[in-house]
């Protein structure tokens, strides 16, 4: 479970047709984004995500990396 503040931050960063898992993965893969993400959710009422949610995020991240393919560009 995450805090209401963390949820609102993720909700604001969520793009159309993007799941919250997608948002977390996108933010987690941007340069320096982990620090930015952690800073944005720091508060006294922050509640860490559940172990189950963490496992689901990790699973989604691994699936994304397995399916990710670089495209050949012909110039």
PDB file of N, H, CA, C and O in Angstrom:
ATOM      1  N   UNK A   1       0.835  -1.170   0.000  1.00  0.00           N
ATOM      2  CA  UNK A   1       0.000   0.000   0.000  1.00  0.00           C
ATOM      3  C   UNK A   1       0.884   1.240   0.000  1.00  0.00           C
ATOM      4  O   UNK A   1       1.913   1.276   0.675  1.00  0.00           O
ATOM      5  N   UNK A   2       0.482   2.256  -0.759  1.00  0.00           N
ATOM      6  H   UNK A   2      -0.354   2.227  -1.308  1.00  0.00           H
ATOM      7  CA  UNK A   2       1.241   3.509  -0.781  1.00  0.00           C
ATOM      8  C   UNK A   2       0.394   4.617  -0.173  1.00  0.00           C
ATOM      9  O   UNK A   2      -0.824   4.486  -0.055  1.00  0.00           O
ATOM     10  N   UNK A   3       1.043   5.701   0.209  1.00  0.00           N
ATOM     11  H   UNK A   3       2.032   5.808   0.113  1.00  0.00           H
ATOM     12  CA  UNK A   3       0.313   6.806   0.828  1.00  0.00           C
ATOM     13  C   UNK A   3      -0.528   7.529  -0.222  1.00  0.00           C
ATOM     14  O   UNK A   3      -0.303   7.404  -1.425  1.00  0.00           O
ATOM     15  N   UNK A   4      -1.491   8.276   0.267  1.00  0.00           N
ATOM     16  H   UNK A   4      -1.674   8.376   1.245  1.00  0.00           H
ATOM     17  CA  UNK A   4      -2.356   9.070  -0.615  1.00  0.00           C
ATOM     18  C   UNK A   4      -1.525  10.083  -1.400  1.00  0.00           C
ATOM     19  O   UNK A   4      -1.782  10.327  -2.578  1.00  0.00           O
ATOM     20  N   UNK A   5      -0.530  10.668  -0.741  1.00  0.00           N
ATOM     21  H   UNK A   5      -0.321  10.470   0.217  1.00  0.00           H
ATOM     22  CA  UNK A   5       0.332  11.652  -1.404  1.00  0.00           C
ATOM     23  C   UNK A   5       1.103  10.993  -2.551  1.00  0.00           C
ATOM     24  O   UNK A   5       1.190  11.554  -3.644  1.00  0.00           O
ATOM     25  N   UNK A   6       1.661   9.807  -2.306  1.00  0.00           N
ATOM     26  H   UNK A   6       1.591   9.351  -1.419  1.00  0.00           H
ATOM     27  CA  UNK A   6       2.404   9.097  -3.356  1.00  0.00           C
ATOM     28  C   UNK A   6       1.476   8.746  -4.519  1.00  0.00           C
ATOM     29  O   UNK A   6       1.853   8.872  -5.684  1.00  0.00           O
ATOM     30  N   UNK A   7       0.269   8.307  -4.193  1.00  0.00           N
ATOM     31  H   UNK A   7      -0.037   8.205  -3.247  1.00  0.00           H
ATOM     32  CA  UNK A   7      -0.717   7.980  -5.233  1.00  0.00           C
ATOM     33  C   UNK A   7      -1.029   9.208  -6.085  1.00  0.00           C
ATOM     34  O   UNK A   7      -1.076   9.118  -7.312  1.00  0.00           O
ATOM     35  N   UNK A   8      -1.242  10.348  -5.440  1.00  0.00           N
ATOM     36  H   UNK A   8      -1.204  10.420  -4.443  1.00  0.00           H
ATOM     37  CA  UNK A   8      -1.564  11.576  -6.176  1.00  0.00           C
ATOM     38  C   UNK A   8      -0.410  11.998  -7.084  1.00  0.00           C
ATOM     39  O   UNK A   8      -0.633  12.470  -8.199  1.00  0.00           O
ATOM     40  N   UNK A   9       0.816  11.828  -6.610  1.00  0.00           N
ATOM     41  H   UNK A   9       0.998  11.444  -5.704  1.00  0.00           H
ATOM     42  CA  UNK A   9       1.992  12.169  -7.425  1.00  0.00           C
ATOM     43  C   UNK A   9       2.048  11.266  -8.655  1.00  0.00           C
ATOM     44  O   UNK A   9       2.246  11.744  -9.772  1.00  0.00           O
ATOM     45  N   UNK A  10       1.870   9.948  -8.446  1.00  0.00           N
ATOM     46  H   UNK A  10       1.709   9.559  -7.539  1.00  0.00           H
ATOM     47  CA  UNK A  10       1.882   9.019  -9.578  1.00  0.00           C
ATOM     48  C   UNK A  10       0.732   9.302 -10.537  1.00  0.00           C
ATOM     49  O   UNK A  10       0.895   9.216 -11.754  1.00  0.00           O
ATOM     50  N   UNK A  11      -0.423   9.636  -9.987  1.00  0.00           N
ATOM     51  H   UNK A  11      -0.556   9.705  -8.998  1.00  0.00           H
ATOM     52  CA  UNK A  11      -1.599   9.935 -10.804  1.00  0.00           C
ATOM     53  C   UNK A  11      -1.333  11.138 -11.710  1.00  0.00           C
ATOM     54  O   UNK A  11      -1.737  11.139 -12.873  1.00  0.00           O
ATOM     55  N   UNK A  12      -0.658  12.160 -11.183  1.00  0.00           N
ATOM     56  H   UNK A  12      -0.330  12.159 -10.238  1.00  0.00           H
ATOM     57  CA  UNK A  12      -0.332  13.352 -11.979  1.00  0.00           C
ATOM     58  C   UNK A  12       0.677  13.030 -13.076  1.00  0.00           C
ATOM     59  O   UNK A  12       0.638  13.636 -14.147  1.00  0.00           O
ATOM     60  N   UNK A  13       1.572  12.092 -12.826  1.00  0.00           N
ATOM     61  H   UNK A  13       1.603  11.599 -11.956  1.00  0.00           H
ATOM     62  CA  UNK A  13       2.614  11.737 -13.803  1.00  0.00           C
ATOM     63  C   UNK A  13       2.131  10.716 -14.823  1.00  0.00           C
ATOM     64  O   UNK A  13       2.799  10.480 -15.830  1.00  0.00           O
ATOM     65  N   UNK A  14       0.965  10.102 -14.567  1.00  0.00           N
ATOM     66  H   UNK A  14       0.423  10.293 -13.749  1.00  0.00           H
ATOM     67  CA  UNK A  14       0.418   9.052 -15.427  1.00  0.00           C
ATOM     68  C   UNK A  14      -0.041   9.645 -16.745  1.00  0.00           C
ATOM     69  O   UNK A  14      -0.737  10.660 -16.775  1.00  0.00           O
ATOM     70  N   UNK A  15       0.350   9.008 -17.821  1.00  0.00           N
ATOM     71  H   UNK A  15       0.915   8.183 -17.796  1.00  0.00           H
ATOM     72  CA  UNK A  15      -0.054   9.420 -19.167  1.00  0.00           C
ATOM     73  C   UNK A  15      -1.287   8.629 -19.601  1.00  0.00           C
ATOM     74  O   UNK A  15      -1.610   7.590 -19.025  1.00  0.00           O
ATOM     75  N   UNK A  16      -1.965   9.138 -20.623  1.00  0.00           N
ATOM     76  H   UNK A  16      -1.703   9.982 -21.091  1.00  0.00           H
ATOM     77  CA  UNK A  16      -3.141   8.447 -21.152  1.00  0.00           C
ATOM     78  C   UNK A  16      -2.730   7.039 -21.599  1.00  0.00           C
ATOM     79  O   UNK A  16      -1.669   6.855 -22.195  1.00  0.00           O
ATOM     80  N   UNK A  17      -3.570   6.064 -21.309  1.00  0.00           N
ATOM     81  H   UNK A  17      -4.432   6.214 -20.825  1.00  0.00           H
ATOM     82  CA  UNK A  17      -3.326   4.657 -21.665  1.00  0.00           C
ATOM     83  C   UNK A  17      -2.086   4.067 -20.993  1.00  0.00           C
ATOM     84  O   UNK A  17      -1.499   3.120 -21.518  1.00  0.00           O
ATOM     85  N   UNK A  18      -1.680   4.603 -19.855  1.00  0.00           N
ATOM     86  H   UNK A  18      -2.157   5.372 -19.430  1.00  0.00           H
ATOM     87  CA  UNK A  18      -0.519   4.104 -19.130  1.00  0.00           C
ATOM     88  C   UNK A  18      -0.987   3.611 -17.767  1.00  0.00           C
ATOM     89  O   UNK A  18      -1.742   4.299 -17.081  1.00  0.00           O
ATOM     90  N   UNK A  19      -0.545   2.428 -17.378  1.00  0.00           N
ATOM     91  H   UNK A  19       0.068   1.869 -17.936  1.00  0.00           H
ATOM     92  CA  UNK A  19      -0.901   1.910 -16.053  1.00  0.00           C
ATOM     93  C   UNK A  19       0.029   2.521 -15.006  1.00  0.00           C
ATOM     94  O   UNK A  19       1.055   3.113 -15.341  1.00  0.00           O
ATOM     95  N   UNK A  20      -0.344   2.371 -13.739  1.00  0.00           N
ATOM     96  H   UNK A  20      -1.177   1.890 -13.467  1.00  0.00           H
ATOM     97  CA  UNK A  20       0.526   2.871 -12.683  1.00  0.00           C
ATOM     98  C   UNK A  20       1.856   2.112 -12.680  1.00  0.00           C
ATOM     99  O   UNK A  20       2.900   2.691 -12.381  1.00  0.00           O
ATOM    100  N   UNK A  21       1.820   0.838 -13.006  1.00  0.00           N
ATOM    101  H   UNK A  21       0.972   0.368 -13.249  1.00  0.00           H
ATOM    102  CA  UNK A  21       3.065   0.069 -13.135  1.00  0.00           C
ATOM    103  C   UNK A  21       3.939   0.676 -14.226  1.00  0.00           C
ATOM    104  O   UNK A  21       5.150   0.812 -14.052  1.00  0.00           O
ATOM    105  N   UNK A  22       3.326   1.042 -15.351  1.00  0.00           N
ATOM    106  H   UNK A  22       2.342   0.931 -15.493  1.00  0.00           H
ATOM    107  CA  UNK A  22       4.069   1.679 -16.445  1.00  0.00           C
ATOM    108  C   UNK A  22       4.709   2.982 -15.978  1.00  0.00           C
ATOM    109  O   UNK A  22       5.852   3.275 -16.326  1.00  0.00           O
ATOM    110  N   UNK A  23       3.970   3.767 -15.186  1.00  0.00           N
ATOM    111  H   UNK A  23       3.040   3.530 -14.903  1.00  0.00           H
ATOM    112  CA  UNK A  23       4.495   5.036 -14.680  1.00  0.00           C
ATOM    113  C   UNK A  23       5.723   4.783 -13.821  1.00  0.00           C
ATOM    114  O   UNK A  23       6.751   5.441 -13.980  1.00  0.00           O
ATOM    115  N   UNK A  24       5.611   3.827 -12.912  1.00  0.00           N
ATOM    116  H   UNK A  24       4.776   3.292 -12.782  1.00  0.00           H
ATOM    117  CA  UNK A  24       6.731   3.509 -12.021  1.00  0.00           C
ATOM    118  C   UNK A  24       7.934   3.044 -12.821  1.00  0.00           C
ATOM    119  O   UNK A  24       9.059   3.456 -12.541  1.00  0.00           O
ATOM    120  N   UNK A  25       7.714   2.192 -13.812  1.00  0.00           N
ATOM    121  H   UNK A  25       6.800   1.857 -14.040  1.00  0.00           H
ATOM    122  CA  UNK A  25       8.815   1.708 -14.646  1.00  0.00           C
ATOM    123  C   UNK A  25       9.428   2.863 -15.429  1.00  0.00           C
ATOM    124  O   UNK A  25      10.650   2.987 -15.501  1.00  0.00           O
ATOM    125  N   UNK A  26       8.581   3.709 -16.017  1.00  0.00           N
ATOM    126  H   UNK A  26       7.588   3.608 -15.959  1.00  0.00           H
ATOM    127  CA  UNK A  26       9.098   4.849 -16.791  1.00  0.00           C
ATOM    128  C   UNK A  26       9.913   5.772 -15.897  1.00  0.00           C
ATOM    129  O   UNK A  26      11.020   6.172 -16.257  1.00  0.00           O
ATOM    130  N   UNK A  27       9.372   6.107 -14.742  1.00  0.00           N
ATOM    131  H   UNK A  27       8.473   5.782 -14.450  1.00  0.00           H
ATOM    132  CA  UNK A  27      10.096   6.992 -13.832  1.00  0.00           C
ATOM    133  C   UNK A  27      11.368   6.341 -13.308  1.00  0.00           C
ATOM    134  O   UNK A  27      12.373   7.013 -13.079  1.00  0.00           O
ATOM    135  N   UNK A  28      11.314   5.032 -13.121  1.00  0.00           N
ATOM    136  H   UNK A  28      10.497   4.486 -13.307  1.00  0.00           H
ATOM    137  CA  UNK A  28      12.462   4.310 -12.603  1.00  0.00           C
ATOM    138  C   UNK A  28      13.568   4.096 -13.604  1.00  0.00           C
ATOM    139  O   UNK A  28      14.682   3.730 -13.230  1.00  0.00           O
ATOM    140  N   UNK A  29      13.279   4.319 -14.882  1.00  0.00           N
ATOM    141  H   UNK A  29      12.374   4.616 -15.187  1.00  0.00           H
ATOM    142  CA  UNK A  29      14.311   4.121 -15.896  1.00  0.00           C
ATOM    143  C   UNK A  29      14.872   5.432 -16.439  1.00  0.00           C
ATOM    144  O   UNK A  29      15.823   5.423 -17.221  1.00  0.00           O
ATOM    145  N   UNK A  30      14.288   6.561 -16.027  1.00  0.00           N
ATOM    146  H   UNK A  30      13.515   6.568 -15.392  1.00  0.00           H
ATOM    147  CA  UNK A  30      14.828   7.850 -16.441  1.00  0.00           C
ATOM    148  C   UNK A  30      16.066   8.163 -15.605  1.00  0.00           C
ATOM    149  O   UNK A  30      16.124   7.838 -14.419  1.00  0.00           O
ATOM    150  N   UNK A  31      17.036   8.787 -16.225  1.00  0.00           N
ATOM    151  H   UNK A  31      16.989   9.051 -17.188  1.00  0.00           H
ATOM    152  CA  UNK A  31      18.275   9.103 -15.518  1.00  0.00           C
ATOM    153  C   UNK A  31      17.991   9.985 -14.301  1.00  0.00           C
ATOM    154  O   UNK A  31      17.365  11.040 -14.411  1.00  0.00           O
ATOM    155  N   UNK A  32      18.453   9.539 -13.168  1.00  0.00           N
ATOM    156  H   UNK A  32      18.962   8.683 -13.079  1.00  0.00           H
ATOM    157  CA  UNK A  32      18.274  10.292 -11.941  1.00  0.00           C
ATOM    158  C   UNK A  32      16.865  10.243 -11.381  1.00  0.00           C
ATOM    159  O   UNK A  32      16.556  10.927 -10.405  1.00  0.00           O
ATOM    160  N   UNK A  33      16.020   9.448 -11.985  1.00  0.00           N
ATOM    161  H   UNK A  33      16.271   8.893 -12.778  1.00  0.00           H
ATOM    162  CA  UNK A  33      14.618   9.485 -11.596  1.00  0.00           C
ATOM    163  C   UNK A  33      14.336   8.814 -10.263  1.00  0.00           C
ATOM    164  O   UNK A  33      13.390   9.197  -9.575  1.00  0.00           O
ATOM    165  N   UNK A  34      15.126   7.831  -9.884  1.00  0.00           N
ATOM    166  H   UNK A  34      15.895   7.520 -10.443  1.00  0.00           H
ATOM    167  CA  UNK A  34      14.890   7.174  -8.596  1.00  0.00           C
ATOM    168  C   UNK A  34      15.025   8.202  -7.481  1.00  0.00           C
ATOM    169  O   UNK A  34      14.192   8.248  -6.576  1.00  0.00           O
ATOM    170  N   UNK A  35      16.051   9.014  -7.536  1.00  0.00           N
ATOM    171  H   UNK A  35      16.727   8.977  -8.271  1.00  0.00           H
ATOM    172  CA  UNK A  35      16.238  10.060  -6.537  1.00  0.00           C
ATOM    173  C   UNK A  35      15.072  11.032  -6.566  1.00  0.00           C
ATOM    174  O   UNK A  35      14.544  11.411  -5.520  1.00  0.00           O
ATOM    175  N   UNK A  36      14.668  11.438  -7.772  1.00  0.00           N
ATOM    176  H   UNK A  36      15.096  11.130  -8.622  1.00  0.00           H
ATOM    177  CA  UNK A  36      13.540  12.363  -7.896  1.00  0.00           C
ATOM    178  C   UNK A  36      12.263  11.741  -7.355  1.00  0.00           C
ATOM    179  O   UNK A  36      11.489  12.398  -6.659  1.00  0.00           O
ATOM    180  N   UNK A  37      12.049  10.481  -7.674  1.00  0.00           N
ATOM    181  H   UNK A  37      12.678   9.947  -8.240  1.00  0.00           H
ATOM    182  CA  UNK A  37      10.842   9.798  -7.207  1.00  0.00           C
ATOM    183  C   UNK A  37      10.837   9.695  -5.684  1.00  0.00           C
ATOM    184  O   UNK A  37       9.822   9.968  -5.042  1.00  0.00           O
ATOM    185  N   UNK A  38      11.965   9.305  -5.112  1.00  0.00           N
ATOM    186  H   UNK A  38      12.789   9.083  -5.633  1.00  0.00           H
ATOM    187  CA  UNK A  38      12.047   9.183  -3.650  1.00  0.00           C
ATOM    188  C   UNK A  38      11.843  10.532  -2.973  1.00  0.00           C
ATOM    189  O   UNK A  38      11.165  10.616  -1.949  1.00  0.00           O
ATOM    190  N   UNK A  39      12.423  11.579  -3.533  1.00  0.00           N
ATOM    191  H   UNK A  39      12.974  11.510  -4.365  1.00  0.00           H
ATOM    192  CA  UNK A  39      12.249  12.902  -2.955  1.00  0.00           C
ATOM    193  C   UNK A  39      10.795  13.351  -3.030  1.00  0.00           C
ATOM    194  O   UNK A  39      10.294  14.013  -2.121  1.00  0.00           O
ATOM    195  N   UNK A  40      10.123  12.989  -4.118  1.00  0.00           N
ATOM    196  H   UNK A  40      10.530  12.452  -4.857  1.00  0.00           H
ATOM    197  CA  UNK A  40       8.745  13.447  -4.297  1.00  0.00           C
ATOM    198  C   UNK A  40       7.765  12.748  -3.373  1.00  0.00           C
ATOM    199  O   UNK A  40       6.685  13.282  -3.118  1.00  0.00           O
ATOM    200  N   UNK A  41       8.105  11.572  -2.862  1.00  0.00           N
ATOM    201  H   UNK A  41       8.983  11.138  -3.069  1.00  0.00           H
ATOM    202  CA  UNK A  41       7.188  10.860  -1.970  1.00  0.00           C
ATOM    203  C   UNK A  41       7.606  10.910  -0.503  1.00  0.00           C
ATOM    204  O   UNK A  41       6.976  10.279   0.345  1.00  0.00           O
ATOM    205  N   UNK A  42       8.664  11.657  -0.202  1.00  0.00           N
ATOM    206  H   UNK A  42       9.176  12.170  -0.891  1.00  0.00           H
ATOM    207  CA  UNK A  42       9.085  11.776   1.186  1.00  0.00           C
ATOM    208  C   UNK A  42       8.057  12.605   1.948  1.00  0.00           C
ATOM    209  O   UNK A  42       7.750  13.733   1.563  1.00  0.00           O
ATOM    210  N   UNK A  43       7.550  12.062   2.985  1.00  0.00           N
ATOM    211  H   UNK A  43       7.799  11.146   3.297  1.00  0.00           H
ATOM    212  CA  UNK A  43       6.651  12.801   3.876  1.00  0.00           C
ATOM    213  C   UNK A  43       6.464  11.994   5.143  1.00  0.00           C
ATOM    214  O   UNK A  43       6.799  10.810   5.197  1.00  0.00           O
ATOM    215  N   UNK A  44       5.932  12.639   6.154  1.00  0.00           N
ATOM    216  H   UNK A  44       5.660  13.600   6.110  1.00  0.00           H
ATOM    217  CA  UNK A  44       5.705  11.952   7.428  1.00  0.00           C
ATOM    218  C   UNK A  44       4.633  10.884   7.321  1.00  0.00           C
ATOM    219  O   UNK A  44       4.641   9.916   8.082  1.00  0.00           O
ATOM    220  N   UNK A  45       3.697  11.051   6.367  1.00  0.00           N
ATOM    221  H   UNK A  45       3.690  11.837   5.749  1.00  0.00           H
ATOM    222  CA  UNK A  45       2.610  10.087   6.248  1.00  0.00           C
ATOM    223  C   UNK A  45       2.857   9.048   5.160  1.00  0.00           C
ATOM    224  O   UNK A  45       1.932   8.330   4.779  1.00  0.00           O
ATOM    225  N   UNK A  46       4.074   8.955   4.657  1.00  0.00           N
ATOM    226  H   UNK A  46       4.825   9.539   4.966  1.00  0.00           H
ATOM    227  CA  UNK A  46       4.390   7.984   3.609  1.00  0.00           C
ATOM    228  C   UNK A  46       4.289   6.564   4.153  1.00  0.00           C
ATOM    229  O   UNK A  46       4.842   6.246   5.206  1.00  0.00           O
ATOM    230  N   UNK A  47       3.577   5.722   3.421  1.00  0.00           N
ATOM    231  H   UNK A  47       3.128   5.981   2.566  1.00  0.00           H
ATOM    232  CA  UNK A  47       3.441   4.313   3.775  1.00  0.00           C
ATOM    233  C   UNK A  47       4.060   3.502   2.641  1.00  0.00           C
ATOM    234  O   UNK A  47       3.614   3.615   1.499  1.00  0.00           O
ATOM    235  N   UNK A  48       5.068   2.691   2.924  1.00  0.00           N
ATOM    236  H   UNK A  48       5.431   2.599   3.851  1.00  0.00           H
ATOM    237  CA  UNK A  48       5.703   1.911   1.864  1.00  0.00           C
ATOM    238  C   UNK A  48       4.697   0.985   1.176  1.00  0.00           C
ATOM    239  O   UNK A  48       3.679   0.608   1.758  1.00  0.00           O
ATOM    240  N   UNK A  49       5.000   0.631  -0.060  1.00  0.00           N
ATOM    241  H   UNK A  49       5.827   0.937  -0.532  1.00  0.00           H
ATOM    242  CA  UNK A  49       4.137  -0.300  -0.780  1.00  0.00           C
ATOM    243  C   UNK A  49       4.217  -1.672  -0.129  1.00  0.00           C
ATOM    244  O   UNK A  49       5.185  -1.994   0.560  1.00  0.00           O
ATOM    245  N   UNK A  50       3.200  -2.461  -0.355  1.00  0.00           N
ATOM    246  H   UNK A  50       2.414  -2.200  -0.915  1.00  0.00           H
ATOM    247  CA  UNK A  50       3.171  -3.803   0.235  1.00  0.00           C
ATOM    248  C   UNK A  50       4.183  -4.701  -0.472  1.00  0.00           C
ATOM    249  O   UNK A  50       4.637  -4.393  -1.574  1.00  0.00           O
ATOM    250  N   UNK A  51       4.526  -5.796   0.165  1.00  0.00           N
ATOM    251  H   UNK A  51       4.157  -6.046   1.061  1.00  0.00           H
ATOM    252  CA  UNK A  51       5.441  -6.770  -0.437  1.00  0.00           C
ATOM    253  C   UNK A  51       4.861  -7.326  -1.728  1.00  0.00           C
ATOM    254  O   UNK A  51       5.588  -7.560  -2.694  1.00  0.00           O
ATOM    255  N   UNK A  52       3.555  -7.536  -1.741  1.00  0.00           N
ATOM    256  H   UNK A  52       2.965  -7.346  -0.957  1.00  0.00           H
ATOM    257  CA  UNK A  52       2.903  -8.064  -2.943  1.00  0.00           C
ATOM    258  C   UNK A  52       3.010  -7.065  -4.105  1.00  0.00           C
ATOM    259  O   UNK A  52       3.297  -7.456  -5.237  1.00  0.00           O
ATOM    260  N   UNK A  53       2.780  -5.787  -3.823  1.00  0.00           N
ATOM    261  H   UNK A  53       2.546  -5.470  -2.904  1.00  0.00           H
ATOM    262  CA  UNK A  53       2.909  -4.769  -4.862  1.00  0.00           C
ATOM    263  C   UNK A  53       4.349  -4.691  -5.357  1.00  0.00           C
ATOM    264  O   UNK A  53       4.588  -4.570  -6.559  1.00  0.00           O
ATOM    265  N   UNK A  54       5.299  -4.761  -4.445  1.00  0.00           N
ATOM    266  H   UNK A  54       5.105  -4.860  -3.469  1.00  0.00           H
ATOM    267  CA  UNK A  54       6.710  -4.732  -4.831  1.00  0.00           C
ATOM    268  C   UNK A  54       7.043  -5.911  -5.745  1.00  0.00           C
ATOM    269  O   UNK A  54       7.753  -5.750  -6.737  1.00  0.00           O
ATOM    270  N   UNK A  55       6.525  -7.101  -5.408  1.00  0.00           N
ATOM    271  H   UNK A  55       5.948  -7.232  -4.602  1.00  0.00           H
ATOM    272  CA  UNK A  55       6.756  -8.276  -6.256  1.00  0.00           C
ATOM    273  C   UNK A  55       6.122  -8.086  -7.636  1.00  0.00           C
ATOM    274  O   UNK A  55       6.715  -8.458  -8.648  1.00  0.00           O
ATOM    275  N   UNK A  56       4.922  -7.508  -7.677  1.00  0.00           N
ATOM    276  H   UNK A  56       4.440  -7.205  -6.855  1.00  0.00           H
ATOM    277  CA  UNK A  56       4.255  -7.264  -8.955  1.00  0.00           C
ATOM    278  C   UNK A  56       5.023  -6.259  -9.811  1.00  0.00           C
ATOM    279  O   UNK A  56       5.126  -6.427 -11.026  1.00  0.00           O
ATOM    280  N   UNK A  57       5.551  -5.233  -9.188  1.00  0.00           N
ATOM    281  H   UNK A  57       5.466  -5.097  -8.201  1.00  0.00           H
ATOM    282  CA  UNK A  57       6.347  -4.240  -9.914  1.00  0.00           C
ATOM    283  C   UNK A  57       7.617  -4.894 -10.445  1.00  0.00           C
ATOM    284  O   UNK A  57       7.992  -4.689 -11.599  1.00  0.00           O
ATOM    285  N   UNK A  58       8.274  -5.679  -9.604  1.00  0.00           N
ATOM    286  H   UNK A  58       7.970  -5.846  -8.666  1.00  0.00           H
ATOM    287  CA  UNK A  58       9.497  -6.365 -10.030  1.00  0.00           C
ATOM    288  C   UNK A  58       9.207  -7.314 -11.194  1.00  0.00           C
ATOM    289  O   UNK A  58       9.968  -7.373 -12.160  1.00  0.00           O
ATOM    290  N   UNK A  59       8.106  -8.053 -11.096  1.00  0.00           N
ATOM    291  H   UNK A  59       7.488  -8.005 -10.311  1.00  0.00           H
ATOM    292  CA  UNK A  59       7.716  -8.982 -12.161  1.00  0.00           C
ATOM    293  C   UNK A  59       7.443  -8.224 -13.462  1.00  0.00           C
ATOM    294  O   UNK A  59       7.903  -8.632 -14.529  1.00  0.00           O
ATOM    295  N   UNK A  60       6.701  -7.128 -13.374  1.00  0.00           N
ATOM    296  H   UNK A  60       6.328  -6.797 -12.507  1.00  0.00           H
ATOM    297  CA  UNK A  60       6.389  -6.328 -14.566  1.00  0.00           C
ATOM    298  C   UNK A  60       7.655  -5.755 -15.183  1.00  0.00           C
ATOM    299  O   UNK A  60       7.796  -5.708 -16.405  1.00  0.00           O
ATOM    300  N   UNK A  61       8.572  -5.320 -14.331  1.00  0.00           N
ATOM    301  H   UNK A  61       8.457  -5.359 -13.338  1.00  0.00           H
ATOM    302  CA  UNK A  61       9.835  -4.768 -14.806  1.00  0.00           C
ATOM    303  C   UNK A  61      10.659  -5.824 -15.538  1.00  0.00           C
ATOM    304  O   UNK A  61      11.232  -5.550 -16.592  1.00  0.00           O
ATOM    305  N   UNK A  62      10.718  -7.036 -14.974  1.00  0.00           N
ATOM    306  H   UNK A  62      10.253  -7.259 -14.117  1.00  0.00           H
ATOM    307  CA  UNK A  62      11.473  -8.125 -15.620  1.00  0.00           C
ATOM    308  C   UNK A  62      10.847  -8.490 -16.954  1.00  0.00           C
ATOM    309  O   UNK A  62      11.561  -8.719 -17.931  1.00  0.00           O
ATOM    310  N   UNK A  63       9.506  -8.548 -17.009  1.00  0.00           N
ATOM    311  H   UNK A  63       8.927  -8.362 -16.215  1.00  0.00           H
ATOM    312  CA  UNK A  63       8.812  -8.859 -18.262  1.00  0.00           C
ATOM    313  C   UNK A  63       9.095  -7.786 -19.308  1.00  0.00           C
ATOM    314  O   UNK A  63       9.338  -8.089 -20.476  1.00  0.00           O
ATOM    315  N   UNK A  64       9.061  -6.531 -18.872  1.00  0.00           N
ATOM    316  H   UNK A  64       8.865  -6.285 -17.923  1.00  0.00           H
ATOM    317  CA  UNK A  64       9.339  -5.426 -19.785  1.00  0.00           C
ATOM    318  C   UNK A  64      10.749  -5.550 -20.366  1.00  0.00           C
ATOM    319  O   UNK A  64      10.946  -5.398 -21.571  1.00  0.00           O
ATOM    320  N   UNK A  65      11.724  -5.828 -19.501  1.00  0.00           N
ATOM    321  H   UNK A  65      11.563  -5.952 -18.521  1.00  0.00           H
ATOM    322  CA  UNK A  65      13.106  -5.939 -19.980  1.00  0.00           C
ATOM    323  C   UNK A  65      13.282  -7.123 -20.912  1.00  0.00           C
ATOM    324  O   UNK A  65      14.059  -7.045 -21.863  1.00  0.00           O
ATOM    325  N   UNK A  66      12.563  -8.238 -20.655  1.00  0.00           N
ATOM    326  H   UNK A  66      11.931  -8.301 -19.883  1.00  0.00           H
ATOM    327  CA  UNK A  66      12.659  -9.409 -21.538  1.00  0.00           C
ATOM    328  C   UNK A  66      12.097  -9.099 -22.918  1.00  0.00           C
ATOM    329  O   UNK A  66      12.631  -9.561 -23.927  1.00  0.00           O
ATOM    330  N   UNK A  67      11.022  -8.321 -22.966  1.00  0.00           N
ATOM    331  H   UNK A  67      10.588  -7.947 -22.146  1.00  0.00           H
ATOM    332  CA  UNK A  67      10.338  -8.042 -24.225  1.00  0.00           C
ATOM    333  C   UNK A  67      10.915  -6.838 -24.966  1.00  0.00           C
ATOM    334  O   UNK A  67      10.621  -6.633 -26.144  1.00  0.00           O
ATOM    335  N   UNK A  68      11.731  -6.048 -24.283  1.00  0.00           N
ATOM    336  H   UNK A  68      11.970  -6.215 -23.327  1.00  0.00           H
ATOM    337  CA  UNK A  68      12.290  -4.844 -24.886  1.00  0.00           C
ATOM    338  C   UNK A  68      13.279  -5.222 -25.981  1.00  0.00           C
ATOM    339  O   UNK A  68      14.183  -6.027 -25.759  1.00  0.00           O
ATOM    340  N   UNK A  69      13.106  -4.642 -27.150  1.00  0.00           N
ATOM    341  H   UNK A  69      12.371  -3.987 -27.330  1.00  0.00           H
ATOM    342  CA  UNK A  69      14.008  -4.897 -28.259  1.00  0.00           C
ATOM    343  C   UNK A  69      14.438  -3.566 -28.862  1.00  0.00           C
ATOM    344  O   UNK A  69      13.634  -2.651 -29.041  1.00  0.00           O
ATOM    345  N   UNK A  70      15.703  -3.488 -29.162  1.00  0.00           N
ATOM    346  H   UNK A  70      16.356  -4.232 -29.017  1.00  0.00           H
ATOM    347  CA  UNK A  70      16.202  -2.299 -29.855  1.00  0.00           C
ATOM    348  C   UNK A  70      15.836  -2.423 -31.324  1.00  0.00           C
ATOM    349  O   UNK A  70      15.873  -3.508 -31.904  1.00  0.00           O
ATOM    350  N   UNK A  71      15.491  -1.316 -31.896  1.00  0.00           N
ATOM    351  H   UNK A  71      15.461  -0.435 -31.424  1.00  0.00           H
ATOM    352  CA  UNK A  71      15.139  -1.306 -33.304  1.00  0.00           C
ATOM    353  C   UNK A  71      16.336  -0.839 -34.121  1.00  0.00           C
ATOM    354  O   UNK A  71      17.073   0.061 -33.719  1.00  0.00           O
ATOM    355  N   UNK A  72      16.508  -1.462 -35.258  1.00  0.00           N
ATOM    356  H   UNK A  72      15.909  -2.193 -35.585  1.00  0.00           H
ATOM    357  CA  UNK A  72      17.556  -1.038 -36.167  1.00  0.00           C
ATOM    358  C   UNK A  72      17.065   0.177 -36.954  1.00  0.00           C
ATOM    359  O   UNK A  72      15.993   0.147 -37.558  1.00  0.00           O
ATOM    360  N   UNK A  73      17.847   1.221 -36.940  1.00  0.00           N
ATOM    361  H   UNK A  73      18.718   1.246 -36.450  1.00  0.00           H
ATOM    362  CA  UNK A  73      17.511   2.405 -37.714  1.00  0.00           C
ATOM    363  C   UNK A  73      18.361   2.427 -38.965  1.00  0.00           C
ATOM    364  O   UNK A  73      19.579   2.262 -38.909  1.00  0.00           O
ATOM    365  N   UNK A  74      17.722   2.629 -40.070  1.00  0.00           N
ATOM    366  H   UNK A  74      16.732   2.764 -40.116  1.00  0.00           H
ATOM    367  CA  UNK A  74      18.447   2.767 -41.328  1.00  0.00           C
ATOM    368  C   UNK A  74      18.388   4.230 -41.740  1.00  0.00           C
ATOM    369  O   UNK A  74      17.324   4.815 -41.944  1.00  0.00           O
ATOM    370  N   UNK A  75      19.574   4.782 -41.850  1.00  0.00           N
ATOM    371  H   UNK A  75      20.438   4.307 -41.685  1.00  0.00           H
ATOM    372  CA  UNK A  75      19.649   6.211 -42.212  1.00  0.00           C
ATOM    373  C   UNK A  75      20.152   6.344 -43.630  1.00  0.00           C
ATOM    374  O   UNK A  75      20.290   7.459 -44.133  1.00  0.00           O
TER     375      UNK A  75
END
